[in-house]
Amino acid sequence: MIELTGLIAVVAGWWMGMLSVQYLAVFALVSVVFGLFLSVTALALEEASLRRYPRVSQVFVLVVYSLVEQLGYRQLIALWRVWALLEAIAGRRARWGVMKRRGLARKAV
């Protein structure tokens, strides 16, 4: 919620003319770089302790995914979290709906 509030405040400040375009660009760049740093550091710690990915190319793909995560996905998740919080405060329960279970076995021919 804090992340989304900060994003809204910065964009609103720019829109009202209280922030310069240079500040907005630097803020966005620092936000992406810091998020990428956190993701890559977590990935490095996991890889150092668990050795889950045998090839370097697999780790590289995860680094690329962590960059993509910083460019919209993280902000979307923050929006969904605020939405869920407001729904919970309003007393509405989340519903997944009915799911028909099919199992994993193949049908006999």
N, C-alpha and C positions, 0 to 999 in steps of 0.2 A: 504494500500500500504506500509505503514511503517512496519507493522508486517511481511509481506512477504519479504520485503527487508532485514529486520533483520535476518529472518530465513535463507535466502540465504547467507547472509554475514557470519553467524556463521558456516554453513555447509561448505561453501567455505574455510573459515579459517582453519577448521579442516582438510579438504581434502588437503590443501596446506601445512599442517604441522605447521601452526601458532598457533593452539589451541590444548591443550591436551585433551585426551579422558575424563578425570575427569571433566574438565571445561565444555565440551559439555554435559556430563551427568547431572551436576549440573544445567546448563542453561535450559536443557529440563525439569528437575524436577521442578525448580522454575517457569518456564513458565506454566506448567500444574497446579501446586498448586495455583498460582496467578489467573489463569483463573477460576479454580474451586471455589476459594474464591469469586471472583466477581459474578459468577453465583449463588452460594448458598446464598450470601448476598442479591442479587436481589430477589431471591425466598423467603427468609425470610421476607424481607420488604413487598413484595406483600401479603404474607400469613398473616402477622401481620395486614395489613390494610384492606384487602378484605375478608379474610377467605373463599377462593374459594374451598378449598379441605377439606372435612369433615373428612377424615380418614388419619391417620399418614402414612399408607402404600402408599397412593397416593403421598404424599410429598417425601417419600423415593424414589419412582420410578423417580420422577423429579430430585432428587439429583444424582441418578445413570445416568440418561440421561445427566445431565450437565457434569459428568465425561467423558462420551463417547464423548461428544461434543469437549472436549479439546484434544482428541486423534485422530485427523485427520480431523474431519468435519470442524472445525474452519479454519484450514489451507487451506482446499479445497475451502471454501467460500472466503478466502482472495485471492486465485488464480483466482477465477471467477470474483471478483471485479476488479482486475488488468486487466484481459482480457476484461471486459466490458469497462473499462476506455480507454484502447488502441483502442478498436473498436469505441468509441465515438470520440476520438481524430482523428481517420482516417476518420471520417465522415459517418461511416456506421450506419444505423438505425437498432435497434433490431426489429425483426419480430416474432410474435407469431404463425403466420400461420392462416389458416381458421379453425374455430371450429364450428361444427354443433351443434346447440342447440336442446336439447331433452326435456327439462322440467323435472318436478318432478312427474307428474301424471302417474299412471299406465295405461297401455293399457286395454281397455275393452275386455273381452274374449267373 
